[in-house]
Amino acid sequence: MKFKVVISEGEDGWYVIECPSLPGCISQGKTVAEALENIREAIELYLEPEEDIKMVEGRQILEVAV
């Protein structure tokens, strides 16, 4: 699977990288190569199936198959 990512240099000199098609999937690295490695891991974790019901601000997040 391929995803487009956006990389920019942060104010602190680190590279910030995000995957716009996966909201909130953001990472960083000291180098571009490290940032790319980190976003790969972040994307894999983002896409992992959730085994637990999540509670967010007192609300349950569930999935319903249609």
CHARMM internal coordinates of N, CA and C (Angstrom, degrees):
IC EDIT
DIST 1 N 1 CA 1.4440
DIST 1 CA 1 C 1.5311
ANGL 1 N 1 CA 1 C 108.39
DIST 1 C 2 N 1.2988
ANGL 1 CA 1 C 2 N 117.22
DIHE 1 N 1 CA 1 C 2 N 139.63
DIST 2 N 2 CA 1.4645
ANGL 1 C 2 N 2 CA 120.97
DIHE 1 CA 1 C 2 N 2 CA 179.68
DIST 2 CA 2 C 1.5216
ANGL 2 N 2 CA 2 C 110.17
DIHE 1 C 2 N 2 CA 2 C -118.86
DIST 2 C 3 N 1.3240
ANGL 2 CA 2 C 3 N 115.69
DIHE 2 N 2 CA 2 C 3 N 141.69
DIST 3 N 3 CA 1.4584
ANGL 2 C 3 N 3 CA 122.92
DIHE 2 CA 2 C 3 N 3 CA 177.92
DIST 3 CA 3 C 1.5140
ANGL 3 N 3 CA 3 C 108.93
DIHE 2 C 3 N 3 CA 3 C -131.25
DIST 3 C 4 N 1.3133
ANGL 3 CA 3 C 4 N 116.60
DIHE 3 N 3 CA 3 C 4 N 142.16
DIST 4 N 4 CA 1.4592
ANGL 3 C 4 N 4 CA 120.59
DIHE 3 CA 3 C 4 N 4 CA 173.24
DIST 4 CA 4 C 1.5208
ANGL 4 N 4 CA 4 C 108.08
DIHE 3 C 4 N 4 CA 4 C -81.34
DIST 4 C 5 N 1.3384
ANGL 4 CA 4 C 5 N 115.93
DIHE 4 N 4 CA 4 C 5 N 140.86
DIST 5 N 5 CA 1.4516
ANGL 4 C 5 N 5 CA 121.24
DIHE 4 CA 4 C 5 N 5 CA 177.80
DIST 5 CA 5 C 1.5256
ANGL 5 N 5 CA 5 C 109.07
DIHE 4 C 5 N 5 CA 5 C -127.84
DIST 5 C 6 N 1.3144
ANGL 5 CA 5 C 6 N 115.27
DIHE 5 N 5 CA 5 C 6 N 156.34
DIST 6 N 6 CA 1.4626
ANGL 5 C 6 N 6 CA 122.04
DIHE 5 CA 5 C 6 N 6 CA 178.83
DIST 6 CA 6 C 1.5245
ANGL 6 N 6 CA 6 C 106.87
DIHE 5 C 6 N 6 CA 6 C -118.48
DIST 6 C 7 N 1.3185
ANGL 6 CA 6 C 7 N 115.79
DIHE 6 N 6 CA 6 C 7 N 129.25
DIST 7 N 7 CA 1.4579
ANGL 6 C 7 N 7 CA 119.96
DIHE 6 CA 6 C 7 N 7 CA -178.78
DIST 7 CA 7 C 1.5202
ANGL 7 N 7 CA 7 C 109.28
DIHE 6 C 7 N 7 CA 7 C -122.31
DIST 7 C 8 N 1.3248
ANGL 7 CA 7 C 8 N 115.22
DIHE 7 N 7 CA 7 C 8 N 139.04
DIST 8 N 8 CA 1.4642
ANGL 7 C 8 N 8 CA 120.32
DIHE 7 CA 7 C 8 N 8 CA 177.84
DIST 8 CA 8 C 1.5186
ANGL 8 N 8 CA 8 C 108.38
DIHE 7 C 8 N 8 CA 8 C -145.69
DIST 8 C 9 N 1.3161
ANGL 8 CA 8 C 9 N 115.37
DIHE 8 N 8 CA 8 C 9 N 158.57
DIST 9 N 9 CA 1.4557
ANGL 8 C 9 N 9 CA 119.45
DIHE 8 CA 8 C 9 N 9 CA 178.99
DIST 9 CA 9 C 1.5156
ANGL 9 N 9 CA 9 C 108.90
DIHE 8 C 9 N 9 CA 9 C -89.52
DIST 9 C 10 N 1.3230
ANGL 9 CA 9 C 10 N 115.99
DIHE 9 N 9 CA 9 C 10 N 126.69
DIST 10 N 10 CA 1.4522
ANGL 9 C 10 N 10 CA 121.37
DIHE 9 CA 9 C 10 N 10 CA 179.58
DIST 10 CA 10 C 1.5232
ANGL 10 N 10 CA 10 C 111.23
DIHE 9 C 10 N 10 CA 10 C -77.63
DIST 10 C 11 N 1.3219
ANGL 10 CA 10 C 11 N 115.40
DIHE 10 N 10 CA 10 C 11 N 169.82
DIST 11 N 11 CA 1.4602
ANGL 10 C 11 N 11 CA 121.16
DIHE 10 CA 10 C 11 N 11 CA -179.92
DIST 11 CA 11 C 1.5231
ANGL 11 N 11 CA 11 C 112.30
DIHE 10 C 11 N 11 CA 11 C -62.02
DIST 11 C 12 N 1.3265
ANGL 11 CA 11 C 12 N 116.18
DIHE 11 N 11 CA 11 C 12 N -26.71
DIST 12 N 12 CA 1.4630
ANGL 11 C 12 N 12 CA 120.79
DIHE 11 CA 11 C 12 N 12 CA -177.94
DIST 12 CA 12 C 1.5266
ANGL 12 N 12 CA 12 C 112.92
DIHE 11 C 12 N 12 CA 12 C -89.48
DIST 12 C 13 N 1.3545
ANGL 12 CA 12 C 13 N 117.59
DIHE 12 N 12 CA 12 C 13 N 4.14
DIST 13 N 13 CA 1.4552
ANGL 12 C 13 N 13 CA 121.63
DIHE 12 CA 12 C 13 N 13 CA 179.32
DIST 13 CA 13 C 1.5174
ANGL 13 N 13 CA 13 C 114.17
DIHE 12 C 13 N 13 CA 13 C 90.83
DIST 13 C 14 N 1.3302
ANGL 13 CA 13 C 14 N 117.88
DIHE 13 N 13 CA 13 C 14 N -10.76
DIST 14 N 14 CA 1.4572
ANGL 13 C 14 N 14 CA 121.22
DIHE 13 CA 13 C 14 N 14 CA 175.90
DIST 14 CA 14 C 1.5200
ANGL 14 N 14 CA 14 C 109.15
DIHE 13 C 14 N 14 CA 14 C -78.15
DIST 14 C 15 N 1.3202
ANGL 14 CA 14 C 15 N 116.89
DIHE 14 N 14 CA 14 C 15 N 157.03
DIST 15 N 15 CA 1.4570
ANGL 14 C 15 N 15 CA 121.68
DIHE 14 CA 14 C 15 N 15 CA 177.71
DIST 15 CA 15 C 1.5225
ANGL 15 N 15 CA 15 C 109.23
DIHE 14 C 15 N 15 CA 15 C -95.69
DIST 15 C 16 N 1.3149
ANGL 15 CA 15 C 16 N 115.39
DIHE 15 N 15 CA 15 C 16 N 126.77
DIST 16 N 16 CA 1.4648
ANGL 15 C 16 N 16 CA 122.55
DIHE 15 CA 15 C 16 N 16 CA 179.23
DIST 16 CA 16 C 1.5233
ANGL 16 N 16 CA 16 C 106.56
DIHE 15 C 16 N 16 CA 16 C -101.56
DIST 16 C 17 N 1.3295
ANGL 16 CA 16 C 17 N 115.86
DIHE 16 N 16 CA 16 C 17 N 133.65
DIST 17 N 17 CA 1.4558
ANGL 16 C 17 N 17 CA 120.12
DIHE 16 CA 16 C 17 N 17 CA -176.64
DIST 17 CA 17 C 1.5250
ANGL 17 N 17 CA 17 C 108.86
DIHE 16 C 17 N 17 CA 17 C -135.29
DIST 17 C 18 N 1.3269
ANGL 17 CA 17 C 18 N 115.54
DIHE 17 N 17 CA 17 C 18 N 136.22
DIST 18 N 18 CA 1.4642
ANGL 17 C 18 N 18 CA 119.51
DIHE 17 CA 17 C 18 N 18 CA -179.72
DIST 18 CA 18 C 1.5187
ANGL 18 N 18 CA 18 C 110.42
DIHE 17 C 18 N 18 CA 18 C -137.39
DIST 18 C 19 N 1.3139
ANGL 18 CA 18 C 19 N 114.72
DIHE 18 N 18 CA 18 C 19 N 157.94
DIST 19 N 19 CA 1.4596
ANGL 18 C 19 N 19 CA 122.40
DIHE 18 CA 18 C 19 N 19 CA 178.48
DIST 19 CA 19 C 1.5315
ANGL 19 N 19 CA 19 C 106.97
DIHE 18 C 19 N 19 CA 19 C -112.95
DIST 19 C 20 N 1.3357
ANGL 19 CA 19 C 20 N 118.34
DIHE 19 N 19 CA 19 C 20 N 99.26
DIST 20 N 20 CA 1.4666
ANGL 19 C 20 N 20 CA 121.09
DIHE 19 CA 19 C 20 N 20 CA -174.47
DIST 20 CA 20 C 1.5319
ANGL 20 N 20 CA 20 C 114.68
DIHE 19 C 20 N 20 CA 20 C -58.05
DIST 20 C 21 N 1.3205
ANGL 20 CA 20 C 21 N 118.16
DIHE 20 N 20 CA 20 C 21 N -28.76
DIST 21 N 21 CA 1.4698
ANGL 20 C 21 N 21 CA 119.47
DIHE 20 CA 20 C 21 N 21 CA -178.35
DIST 21 CA 21 C 1.5312
ANGL 21 N 21 CA 21 C 112.30
DIHE 20 C 21 N 21 CA 21 C -78.34
DIST 21 C 22 N 1.3323
ANGL 21 CA 21 C 22 N 116.96
DIHE 21 N 21 CA 21 C 22 N -7.58
DIST 22 N 22 CA 1.4656
ANGL 21 C 22 N 22 CA 122.01
DIHE 21 CA 21 C 22 N 22 CA 177.18
DIST 22 CA 22 C 1.5286
ANGL 22 N 22 CA 22 C 107.78
DIHE 21 C 22 N 22 CA 22 C -123.58
DIST 22 C 23 N 1.3208
ANGL 22 CA 22 C 23 N 118.20
DIHE 22 N 22 CA 22 C 23 N 89.71
DIST 23 N 23 CA 1.4672
ANGL 22 C 23 N 23 CA 121.45
DIHE 22 CA 22 C 23 N 23 CA -174.85
DIST 23 CA 23 C 1.5220
ANGL 23 N 23 CA 23 C 112.78
DIHE 22 C 23 N 23 CA 23 C -51.72
DIST 23 C 24 N 1.3276
ANGL 23 CA 23 C 24 N 115.32
DIHE 23 N 23 CA 23 C 24 N 129.61
DIST 24 N 24 CA 1.4548
ANGL 23 C 24 N 24 CA 121.24
DIHE 23 CA 23 C 24 N 24 CA 178.31
DIST 24 CA 24 C 1.5159
ANGL 24 N 24 CA 24 C 114.47
DIHE 23 C 24 N 24 CA 24 C 84.32
DIST 24 C 25 N 1.3175
ANGL 24 CA 24 C 25 N 117.73
DIHE 24 N 24 CA 24 C 25 N 0.28
DIST 25 N 25 CA 1.4610
ANGL 24 C 25 N 25 CA 121.43
DIHE 24 CA 24 C 25 N 25 CA 179.70
DIST 25 CA 25 C 1.5251
ANGL 25 N 25 CA 25 C 108.22
DIHE 24 C 25 N 25 CA 25 C -87.97
DIST 25 C 26 N 1.3279
ANGL 25 CA 25 C 26 N 115.12
DIHE 25 N 25 CA 25 C 26 N 95.18
DIST 26 N 26 CA 1.4633
ANGL 25 C 26 N 26 CA 122.82
DIHE 25 CA 25 C 26 N 26 CA -173.98
DIST 26 CA 26 C 1.5218
ANGL 26 N 26 CA 26 C 108.57
DIHE 25 C 26 N 26 CA 26 C -133.47
DIST 26 C 27 N 1.3220
ANGL 26 CA 26 C 27 N 116.77
DIHE 26 N 26 CA 26 C 27 N 145.77
DIST 27 N 27 CA 1.4536
ANGL 26 C 27 N 27 CA 121.38
DIHE 26 CA 26 C 27 N 27 CA 175.42
DIST 27 CA 27 C 1.5238
ANGL 27 N 27 CA 27 C 108.50
DIHE 26 C 27 N 27 CA 27 C -148.38
DIST 27 C 28 N 1.3286
ANGL 27 CA 27 C 28 N 115.85
DIHE 27 N 27 CA 27 C 28 N -174.17
DIST 28 N 28 CA 1.4582
ANGL 27 C 28 N 28 CA 120.13
DIHE 27 CA 27 C 28 N 28 CA 179.26
DIST 28 CA 28 C 1.5160
ANGL 28 N 28 CA 28 C 109.36
DIHE 27 C 28 N 28 CA 28 C -156.99
DIST 28 C 29 N 1.3184
ANGL 28 CA 28 C 29 N 115.71
DIHE 28 N 28 CA 28 C 29 N 170.78
DIST 29 N 29 CA 1.4559
ANGL 28 C 29 N 29 CA 121.33
DIHE 28 CA 28 C 29 N 29 CA 176.89
DIST 29 CA 29 C 1.5080
ANGL 29 N 29 CA 29 C 110.29
DIHE 28 C 29 N 29 CA 29 C -164.51
DIST 29 C 30 N 1.3292
ANGL 29 CA 29 C 30 N 115.79
DIHE 29 N 29 CA 29 C 30 N 160.37
DIST 30 N 30 CA 1.4691
ANGL 29 C 30 N 30 CA 120.50
DIHE 29 CA 29 C 30 N 30 CA 179.09
DIST 30 CA 30 C 1.5195
ANGL 30 N 30 CA 30 C 110.94
DIHE 29 C 30 N 30 CA 30 C -71.09
DIST 30 C 31 N 1.3411
ANGL 30 CA 30 C 31 N 116.23
DIHE 30 N 30 CA 30 C 31 N -28.00
DIST 31 N 31 CA 1.4663
ANGL 30 C 31 N 31 CA 121.99
DIHE 30 CA 30 C 31 N 31 CA 177.58
DIST 31 CA 31 C 1.5173
ANGL 31 N 31 CA 31 C 108.75
DIHE 30 C 31 N 31 CA 31 C -126.51
DIST 31 C 32 N 1.3224
ANGL 31 CA 31 C 32 N 116.25
DIHE 31 N 31 CA 31 C 32 N 166.31
DIST 32 N 32 CA 1.4679
ANGL 31 C 32 N 32 CA 120.12
DIHE 31 CA 31 C 32 N 32 CA 177.39
DIST 32 CA 32 C 1.5260
ANGL 32 N 32 CA 32 C 109.55
DIHE 31 C 32 N 32 CA 32 C -61.89
DIST 32 C 33 N 1.3366
ANGL 32 CA 32 C 33 N 116.84
DIHE 32 N 32 CA 32 C 33 N -42.08
DIST 33 N 33 CA 1.4691
ANGL 32 C 33 N 33 CA 120.30
DIHE 32 CA 32 C 33 N 33 CA -179.75
DIST 33 CA 33 C 1.5255
ANGL 33 N 33 CA 33 C 111.07
DIHE 32 C 33 N 33 CA 33 C -61.80
DIST 33 C 34 N 1.3231
ANGL 33 CA 33 C 34 N 117.00
DIHE 33 N 33 CA 33 C 34 N -43.02
DIST 34 N 34 CA 1.4637
ANGL 33 C 34 N 34 CA 120.28
DIHE 33 CA 33 C 34 N 34 CA 178.79
DIST 34 CA 34 C 1.5273
ANGL 34 N 34 CA 34 C 111.02
DIHE 33 C 34 N 34 CA 34 C -65.84
DIST 34 C 35 N 1.3340
ANGL 34 CA 34 C 35 N 117.17
DIHE 34 N 34 CA 34 C 35 N -40.47
DIST 35 N 35 CA 1.4596
ANGL 34 C 35 N 35 CA 121.03
DIHE 34 CA 34 C 35 N 35 CA 178.56
DIST 35 CA 35 C 1.5193
ANGL 35 N 35 CA 35 C 110.68
DIHE 34 C 35 N 35 CA 35 C -62.50
DIST 35 C 36 N 1.3330
ANGL 35 CA 35 C 36 N 117.72
DIHE 35 N 35 CA 35 C 36 N -41.65
DIST 36 N 36 CA 1.4662
ANGL 35 C 36 N 36 CA 121.21
DIHE 35 CA 35 C 36 N 36 CA 178.27
DIST 36 CA 36 C 1.5220
ANGL 36 N 36 CA 36 C 111.35
DIHE 35 C 36 N 36 CA 36 C -64.79
DIST 36 C 37 N 1.3195
ANGL 36 CA 36 C 37 N 117.05
DIHE 36 N 36 CA 36 C 37 N -41.10
DIST 37 N 37 CA 1.4621
ANGL 36 C 37 N 37 CA 120.67
DIHE 36 CA 36 C 37 N 37 CA 177.24
DIST 37 CA 37 C 1.5323
ANGL 37 N 37 CA 37 C 110.50
DIHE 36 C 37 N 37 CA 37 C -62.32
DIST 37 C 38 N 1.3312
ANGL 37 CA 37 C 38 N 115.74
DIHE 37 N 37 CA 37 C 38 N -42.21
DIST 38 N 38 CA 1.4605
ANGL 37 C 38 N 38 CA 120.22
DIHE 37 CA 37 C 38 N 38 CA -178.76
DIST 38 CA 38 C 1.5269
ANGL 38 N 38 CA 38 C 112.45
DIHE 37 C 38 N 38 CA 38 C -68.08
DIST 38 C 39 N 1.3487
ANGL 38 CA 38 C 39 N 118.00
DIHE 38 N 38 CA 38 C 39 N -37.64
DIST 39 N 39 CA 1.4613
ANGL 38 C 39 N 39 CA 119.26
DIHE 38 CA 38 C 39 N 39 CA -179.78
DIST 39 CA 39 C 1.5260
ANGL 39 N 39 CA 39 C 110.14
DIHE 38 C 39 N 39 CA 39 C -71.13
DIST 39 C 40 N 1.3334
ANGL 39 CA 39 C 40 N 117.80
DIHE 39 N 39 CA 39 C 40 N -31.60
DIST 40 N 40 CA 1.4665
ANGL 39 C 40 N 40 CA 119.69
DIHE 39 CA 39 C 40 N 40 CA 174.92
DIST 40 CA 40 C 1.5284
ANGL 40 N 40 CA 40 C 110.33
DIHE 39 C 40 N 40 CA 40 C -59.54
DIST 40 C 41 N 1.3210
ANGL 40 CA 40 C 41 N 115.39
DIHE 40 N 40 CA 40 C 41 N -45.63
DIST 41 N 41 CA 1.4619
ANGL 40 C 41 N 41 CA 119.87
DIHE 40 CA 40 C 41 N 41 CA 178.83
DIST 41 CA 41 C 1.5313
ANGL 41 N 41 CA 41 C 110.74
DIHE 40 C 41 N 41 CA 41 C -65.04
DIST 41 C 42 N 1.3383
ANGL 41 CA 41 C 42 N 116.71
DIHE 41 N 41 CA 41 C 42 N -41.08
DIST 42 N 42 CA 1.4640
ANGL 41 C 42 N 42 CA 120.57
DIHE 41 CA 41 C 42 N 42 CA 179.56
DIST 42 CA 42 C 1.5293
ANGL 42 N 42 CA 42 C 110.88
DIHE 41 C 42 N 42 CA 42 C -62.87
DIST 42 C 43 N 1.3259
ANGL 42 CA 42 C 43 N 117.45
DIHE 42 N 42 CA 42 C 43 N -40.53
DIST 43 N 43 CA 1.4670
ANGL 42 C 43 N 43 CA 121.47
DIHE 42 CA 42 C 43 N 43 CA 179.02
DIST 43 CA 43 C 1.5292
ANGL 43 N 43 CA 43 C 109.99
DIHE 42 C 43 N 43 CA 43 C -65.19
DIST 43 C 44 N 1.3331
ANGL 43 CA 43 C 44 N 116.84
DIHE 43 N 43 CA 43 C 44 N -43.68
DIST 44 N 44 CA 1.4617
ANGL 43 C 44 N 44 CA 120.03
DIHE 43 CA 43 C 44 N 44 CA 178.55
DIST 44 CA 44 C 1.5283
ANGL 44 N 44 CA 44 C 110.80
DIHE 43 C 44 N 44 CA 44 C -59.50
DIST 44 C 45 N 1.3165
ANGL 44 CA 44 C 45 N 116.95
DIHE 44 N 44 CA 44 C 45 N -44.50
DIST 45 N 45 CA 1.4645
ANGL 44 C 45 N 45 CA 120.62
DIHE 44 CA 44 C 45 N 45 CA 179.06
DIST 45 CA 45 C 1.5222
ANGL 45 N 45 CA 45 C 111.53
DIHE 44 C 45 N 45 CA 45 C -66.68
DIST 45 C 46 N 1.3231
ANGL 45 CA 45 C 46 N 116.69
DIHE 45 N 45 CA 45 C 46 N -38.26
DIST 46 N 46 CA 1.4632
ANGL 45 C 46 N 46 CA 121.66
DIHE 45 CA 45 C 46 N 46 CA 178.93
DIST 46 CA 46 C 1.5246
ANGL 46 N 46 CA 46 C 110.27
DIHE 45 C 46 N 46 CA 46 C -60.60
DIST 46 C 47 N 1.3201
ANGL 46 CA 46 C 47 N 116.28
DIHE 46 N 46 CA 46 C 47 N -39.38
DIST 47 N 47 CA 1.4631
ANGL 46 C 47 N 47 CA 121.27
DIHE 46 CA 46 C 47 N 47 CA -175.04
DIST 47 CA 47 C 1.5294
ANGL 47 N 47 CA 47 C 113.90
DIHE 46 C 47 N 47 CA 47 C -86.99
DIST 47 C 48 N 1.3359
ANGL 47 CA 47 C 48 N 117.52
DIHE 47 N 47 CA 47 C 48 N -7.72
DIST 48 N 48 CA 1.4625
ANGL 47 C 48 N 48 CA 120.40
DIHE 47 CA 47 C 48 N 48 CA 178.30
DIST 48 CA 48 C 1.5122
ANGL 48 N 48 CA 48 C 110.16
DIHE 47 C 48 N 48 CA 48 C -60.86
DIST 48 C 49 N 1.3323
ANGL 48 CA 48 C 49 N 117.02
DIHE 48 N 48 CA 48 C 49 N 137.06
DIST 49 N 49 CA 1.4654
ANGL 48 C 49 N 49 CA 118.76
DIHE 48 CA 48 C 49 N 49 CA 176.94
DIST 49 CA 49 C 1.5264
ANGL 49 N 49 CA 49 C 110.21
DIHE 48 C 49 N 49 CA 49 C -65.50
DIST 49 C 50 N 1.3032
ANGL 49 CA 49 C 50 N 115.13
DIHE 49 N 49 CA 49 C 50 N 141.20
DIST 50 N 50 CA 1.4517
ANGL 49 C 50 N 50 CA 120.58
DIHE 49 CA 49 C 50 N 50 CA 179.17
DIST 50 CA 50 C 1.5205
ANGL 50 N 50 CA 50 C 109.21
DIHE 49 C 50 N 50 CA 50 C -87.50
DIST 50 C 51 N 1.3117
ANGL 50 CA 50 C 51 N 115.86
DIHE 50 N 50 CA 50 C 51 N 130.42
DIST 51 N 51 CA 1.4527
ANGL 50 C 51 N 51 CA 119.57
DIHE 50 CA 50 C 51 N 51 CA 179.76
DIST 51 CA 51 C 1.5162
ANGL 51 N 51 CA 51 C 111.48
DIHE 50 C 51 N 51 CA 51 C -96.74
DIST 51 C 52 N 1.3026
ANGL 51 CA 51 C 52 N 117.40
DIHE 51 N 51 CA 51 C 52 N -17.74
DIST 52 N 52 CA 1.4545
ANGL 51 C 52 N 52 CA 121.41
DIHE 51 CA 51 C 52 N 52 CA -178.31
DIST 52 CA 52 C 1.5228
ANGL 52 N 52 CA 52 C 110.42
DIHE 51 C 52 N 52 CA 52 C -110.34
DIST 52 C 53 N 1.3100
ANGL 52 CA 52 C 53 N 115.34
DIHE 52 N 52 CA 52 C 53 N 153.87
DIST 53 N 53 CA 1.4632
ANGL 52 C 53 N 53 CA 120.26
DIHE 52 CA 52 C 53 N 53 CA 172.45
DIST 53 CA 53 C 1.5186
ANGL 53 N 53 CA 53 C 106.83
DIHE 52 C 53 N 53 CA 53 C -76.83
DIST 53 C 54 N 1.3019
ANGL 53 CA 53 C 54 N 116.81
DIHE 53 N 53 CA 53 C 54 N 130.67
DIST 54 N 54 CA 1.4548
ANGL 53 C 54 N 54 CA 121.10
DIHE 53 CA 53 C 54 N 54 CA -179.63
DIST 54 CA 54 C 1.5145
ANGL 54 N 54 CA 54 C 111.16
DIHE 53 C 54 N 54 CA 54 C -91.05
DIST 54 C 55 N 1.3038
ANGL 54 CA 54 C 55 N 114.58
DIHE 54 N 54 CA 54 C 55 N 144.14
DIST 55 N 55 CA 1.4583
ANGL 54 C 55 N 55 CA 121.33
DIHE 54 CA 54 C 55 N 55 CA 172.53
DIST 55 CA 55 C 1.5245
ANGL 55 N 55 CA 55 C 107.32
DIHE 54 C 55 N 55 CA 55 C -111.61
DIST 55 C 56 N 1.3058
ANGL 55 CA 55 C 56 N 116.57
DIHE 55 N 55 CA 55 C 56 N 122.55
DIST 56 N 56 CA 1.4522
ANGL 55 C 56 N 56 CA 121.50
DIHE 55 CA 55 C 56 N 56 CA 178.38
DIST 56 CA 56 C 1.5185
ANGL 56 N 56 CA 56 C 107.52
DIHE 55 C 56 N 56 CA 56 C -127.63
DIST 56 C 57 N 1.3200
ANGL 56 CA 56 C 57 N 115.67
DIHE 56 N 56 CA 56 C 57 N 117.99
DIST 57 N 57 CA 1.4569
ANGL 56 C 57 N 57 CA 122.02
DIHE 56 CA 56 C 57 N 57 CA 179.71
DIST 57 CA 57 C 1.5319
ANGL 57 N 57 CA 57 C 111.16
DIHE 56 C 57 N 57 CA 57 C 48.74
DIST 57 C 58 N 1.3348
ANGL 57 CA 57 C 58 N 115.88
DIHE 57 N 57 CA 57 C 58 N 45.30
DIST 58 N 58 CA 1.4504
ANGL 57 C 58 N 58 CA 120.30
DIHE 57 CA 57 C 58 N 58 CA 176.91
DIST 58 CA 58 C 1.5087
ANGL 58 N 58 CA 58 C 115.52
DIHE 57 C 58 N 58 CA 58 C 77.96
DIST 58 C 59 N 1.3531
ANGL 58 CA 58 C 59 N 117.45
DIHE 58 N 58 CA 58 C 59 N 4.31
DIST 59 N 59 CA 1.4550
ANGL 58 C 59 N 59 CA 120.70
DIHE 58 CA 58 C 59 N 59 CA 179.61
DIST 59 CA 59 C 1.5211
ANGL 59 N 59 CA 59 C 109.35
DIHE 58 C 59 N 59 CA 59 C -116.21
DIST 59 C 60 N 1.3220
ANGL 59 CA 59 C 60 N 116.63
DIHE 59 N 59 CA 59 C 60 N 144.73
DIST 60 N 60 CA 1.4492
ANGL 59 C 60 N 60 CA 121.23
DIHE 59 CA 59 C 60 N 60 CA 177.24
DIST 60 CA 60 C 1.5306
ANGL 60 N 60 CA 60 C 110.25
DIHE 59 C 60 N 60 CA 60 C -85.45
DIST 60 C 61 N 1.3055
ANGL 60 CA 60 C 61 N 115.85
DIHE 60 N 60 CA 60 C 61 N 138.93
DIST 61 N 61 CA 1.4609
ANGL 60 C 61 N 61 CA 121.71
DIHE 60 CA 60 C 61 N 61 CA 175.46
DIST 61 CA 61 C 1.5271
ANGL 61 N 61 CA 61 C 106.25
DIHE 60 C 61 N 61 CA 61 C -106.30
DIST 61 C 62 N 1.3166
ANGL 61 CA 61 C 62 N 118.51
DIHE 61 N 61 CA 61 C 62 N 118.51
DIST 62 N 62 CA 1.4577
ANGL 61 C 62 N 62 CA 123.62
DIHE 61 CA 61 C 62 N 62 CA -179.53
DIST 62 CA 62 C 1.5221
ANGL 62 N 62 CA 62 C 109.96
DIHE 61 C 62 N 62 CA 62 C -126.74
DIST 62 C 63 N 1.3152
ANGL 62 CA 62 C 63 N 116.19
DIHE 62 N 62 CA 62 C 63 N 162.02
DIST 63 N 63 CA 1.4570
ANGL 62 C 63 N 63 CA 120.93
DIHE 62 CA 62 C 63 N 63 CA 173.78
DIST 63 CA 63 C 1.5182
ANGL 63 N 63 CA 63 C 107.90
DIHE 62 C 63 N 63 CA 63 C -114.26
DIST 63 C 64 N 1.3196
ANGL 63 CA 63 C 64 N 115.91
DIHE 63 N 63 CA 63 C 64 N 142.11
DIST 64 N 64 CA 1.4565
ANGL 63 C 64 N 64 CA 121.99
DIHE 63 CA 63 C 64 N 64 CA 178.64
DIST 64 CA 64 C 1.5248
ANGL 64 N 64 CA 64 C 108.04
DIHE 63 C 64 N 64 CA 64 C -125.49
DIST 64 C 65 N 1.3222
ANGL 64 CA 64 C 65 N 116.31
DIHE 64 N 64 CA 64 C 65 N 124.86
DIST 65 N 65 CA 1.4475
ANGL 64 C 65 N 65 CA 121.00
DIHE 64 CA 64 C 65 N 65 CA 177.59
DIST 65 CA 65 C 1.5242
ANGL 65 N 65 CA 65 C 109.40
DIHE 64 C 65 N 65 CA 65 C -82.07
DIST 65 C 66 N 1.3213
ANGL 65 CA 65 C 66 N 116.51
DIHE 65 N 65 CA 65 C 66 N 139.83
DIST 66 N 66 CA 1.4633
ANGL 65 C 66 N 66 CA 121.26
DIHE 65 CA 65 C 66 N 66 CA -179.71
DIST 66 CA 66 C 1.5175
ANGL 66 N 66 CA 66 C 108.39
DIHE 65 C 66 N 66 CA 66 C -121.17
END
COOR INIT
IC SEED 1 N 1 CA 1 C
IC BUILD
